[in-house]
Amino acid sequence: MHEDPTRRMEPPPPRGRSPDYAGPDEPEEPGLSNRIKLLLAVLVAAVIGMGVALAVIAAGDDGGNEVVTSTETDTETETETATETETTTEAGEEVTVTETETTTETTTETTTVEAPSP
């Protein structure tokens, strides 16, 4: 036999293995390895868990810091009307002059009470 170190032959595949067996020099099948698939599954589960936790926290906010506000408004209005009528006769005609003065005073008082909700 010729012993040329640049020429090598691969050993035959072991018995009992399928013909699709990838030997040490052959590349593995394309696609993601099981480790990468497991890592992606864990990351997806973590993202979904964070989303659910955020939704629960947002929905569970019962507003413990709410403040109940009660407002009362009292309004008083006073109106005074003064009417003065003067009738005079000038050059055979009767002239009537009426003056009316109206004064309105409005007082508004607002009371606001804030208390924490029970």
Secondary structure by P-SEA (a helix, b strand, c coil): ccccccbbbbcccccccccccccccccccccccaaaaaaaaaaaaaaaaaaaaaaaaaaacccccbbbbbbbbbbbbbbbbbbbbbbbbcccbbbbbbbbbbbbbbbbbbbbbbbccc
